[in-house]
Amino acid sequence: MRYPGSYDRYGLLDILGVAAVVLDSDGRIVFWSSQAEDLFGYSAGEALGKYAARLFVHEENLDVVRNLFAEVMMSGASWAGAFPIRHKDGSTRLLEFRNMRLLDNLGEVYALGIAADHDTLQRVETDLALSERLVSQSPIGLSIKDTELRYLTVNPALERINGIPARACLGHTLREILPGLDADAIEGALRRVLDTGRPLLDRYTVGRTPADPDRDHAWSMSYFRLEDAGGRVLGVADSVVDVTERHCAALELARASKRLELIAEASARVGTTLDVKQTAQELAEVAVPELADVAAVDVLDTVLSLQGATQTDGPALFRALALVADRPTEAVRAADLPGELATYAADRLVTQCVHTGQPVLVQHVTERDLPRIARAPDAAALLARAGVHSYLAVPLIARGEVIGVLDLKRARNPLSFGQDDVVLAGELAARAAVGIDNARWFQSVRNTAVTLQRGLLPDQPPRLMGLEVASRYRPAYAASEVGGDWFDTIALGDGSTVLVVGDVMGSGIDAAAAMGRLRTAARTLSDLDFDPAQVLQHLDQTASGLEQYIATCLYAVYDPHRGECHLSNAGHLPPALVRSGRPPELLSLPTGAPLGVGGVTFLSTTVDLDPGDLLVLYTDGLIETRHDPIDDRLDALLGLLRRPDRSLEETCDRLLGALRAPDCHDDATLLLARTRATD
């Protein structure tokens, strides 16, 4: 019979296969359950009405059984124990019995026997004992929750983990007893397990419990759905393992990996150019946002201008080089903008940093700290409004000299700077400081070389007979590559004009000095009435003594009276000639070897020029690139010369703008000469 609201369920009795048998006062079977048929092998038709002892008790045990039956029927005392029975198939099986007397409403006496397989019962008892021991003594926190996620069971380990006794948990949900955990995520996972039956293993959660309310812990949690033998969902079990140490180690490993990545990124990005401002900008960009919300790089002005050693007391004068923030913030308004000069008093933290050469860390910035961080009170107020709560300044030290400071602030990032951040910032600053120091020295060398170069080049050319000239010189963008190119225009006594373009193969101040010596020699030789080939012959001898410097050179003499130009080439690029009504062309000249090779014969070539013809002399820095074939670049030059300009100055600017790359690593000179009718 099935009652309203009842349901099919399977439990321990089904696992045990418990059989029920009822005997009358004579020991005959009057009731026989289906489980008894499975256990003894006899159907109800075969068993009912039979004398039980004769049916399944061995002959040698009949007296014992009769005595036990009589005792139960007379005294009403129950009996329990293991007893061997004879199965229908003839085998002997050991069963666990419990016998008791029954009375009906008429006063009739019966005996109820409940039986189960002894081995099955013993196995279940062992499993239950083991389970109870495992749950109670396990170091892993274990609990069982019902389908509404209310606690049904909590073991001692979980009591210790949570800091809450089991009796306070029973009947409550996790969010009710542990508000310090992410209940939404945990209960959401439990419901998925209840719905799908798929376990979830090793789910991390981080939070705090009453067991240790002041420190975060990490736990690995696994969830399993519980069902009875018929598949009915009973609830969910979970296991909890404290993995705080492993979690902290993983976090530290991740932080260490992140630091290494940042250092590797700095190695690749910082110091890519010999430019002070660019190097400082690269450092600030690497630091934000991984290390700080706002980063500034400031260099001592005395160091930047090479004025001497750093002071160890008093105020400090900084030049701001870079300022980077991860988002718009008033902390940027409080900082000095790149290019500005700012004096910081001796009590300021950046001043203390450069004076001591040691990092300055303020983990938790207070209102009392802000005036020592900012340059002025209004800047301190801006930092306060921006929410700056942690500050770090590390010195930029190169070759034992403090050259500036890396200034770091945190506002949006809730974590304070720690010692690991000090070490990381120091690594970044050390790498960048060398780049900044190299850049400032190279900048100084470049400025010196450019100054020397420009000092050795001619001033505005004098009025020349039959010629209009214009010229340009552009130094290389890299500091170490300045100094080798030159040009000159020399007016001779007979009205002729010498046009010279040359390129010393080398760079730096030495190359500029070698160029100056060759230019001086060329000027001297121009007064000796030599033809161009003879001049190059003597210049070759001069170059041979310039410590293995060699140079290319194009030497030309224009005679306005005859309309002739005499040229000789020492390994230089051919000049371009633009004649009226004809396409531009490259003059075909015997190339010759560069000056300084020694023992080379040079040849002179004569070209007739008409009024209005344009001669274009240049060095390779105008047209050569690292990626394009030289013939393509020469064609580009000729293409630009097809369009006439109103003036030679305009032509110079147009050629430089179109041909010279913005990051060219070589000097460039350009000399234009247009013939005109003589008076």
Number of C-alpha atoms within 10 A of each C-alpha: 2 7 6 5 5 7 8 7 11 14 10 12 10 11 13 19 18 21 21 20 21 23 24 19 16 14 20 20 23 18 16 20 15 15 19 22 17 13 19 20 17 19 16 16 9 12 22 18 15 15 16 19 19 13 18 20 18 14 9 8 13 14 11 10 16 12 11 14 22 15 15 19 22 11 10 16 11 17 15 13 11 14 15 16 19 17 17 15 9 10 8 14 15 15 21 19 20 16 23 19 23 17 11 8 6 6 8 10 17 22 26 19 18 18 25 23 18 19 14 15 18 13 12 15 12 12 12 12 12 12 12 13 11 14 19 17 13 14 17 19 23 23 22 23 24 19 17 13 19 18 23 19 17 23 21 20 20 22 19 15 20 20 15 18 14 18 13 12 20 15 14 16 18 18 14 10 15 18 13 14 17 15 16 11 10 17 15 11 17 24 18 15 20 25 12 9 16 12 17 16 13 13 13 16 17 16 16 18 19 15 13 13 13 9 9 13 19 19 20 17 20 19 26 19 25 19 15 13 12 10 10 12 16 15 23 26 23 20 18 22 19 19 17 15 11 12 17 13 12 12 12 12 12 12 13 14 12 13 21 13 12 19 20 13 13 21 15 10 16 26 25 12 17 21 22 23 19 19 26 27 21 20 30 29 22 20 26 19 17 13 21 27 21 28 28 28 29 28 26 25 20 17 19 21 11 12 9 9 11 17 13 14 14 13 16 23 17 26 23 24 22 25 21 23 19 15 12 11 18 17 24 20 14 20 21 22 17 17 13 11 17 18 14 21 18 16 14 18 26 28 28 24 23 28 20 13 20 16 21 19 21 18 16 13 19 13 12 9 17 23 19 20 24 22 20 14 13 13 21 23 17 20 26 19 13 19 16 24 24 23 24 26 29 26 31 32 23 19 10 8 16 23 26 31 26 28 25 24 28 25 21 16 16 10 12 19 22 13 10 12 16 18 14 18 24 20 18 26 28 17 19 26 30 19 24 30 24 18 24 21 19 19 19 16 18 24 14 17 26 21 14 18 24 17 12 19 17 14 10 10 14 11 10 16 21 22 22 18 21 19 23 16 20 19 23 23 18 21 25 19 21 30 34 28 34 30 27 20 25 19 20 17 8 10 13 21 22 21 23 22 24 28 29 25 17 21 22 22 22 18 25 27 20 25 30 22 17 23 22 13 16 21 18 11 18 20 12 9 10 12 18 23 22 17 21 28 19 15 23 27 16 18 24 17 12 17 10 11 18 24 28 24 30 26 26 24 23 27 21 23 13 11 17 16 20 18 25 26 27 27 18 25 21 20 21 21 24 21 18 13 7 9 13 21 19 17 15 10 17 16 18 19 21 23 30 23 15 16 12 15 13 19 18 17 16 14 12 12 22 16 16 17 16 24 22 21 25 28 27 19 22 24 24 22 18 8 6 10 10 14 11 12 16 19 15 15 21 18 13 16 21 15 10 12 12 7 11 19 14 12 19 18 13 14 17 18 12 13 18 18 15 9 10 20 19 26 24 27 22 24 24 23 22 22 20 18 13 11 5
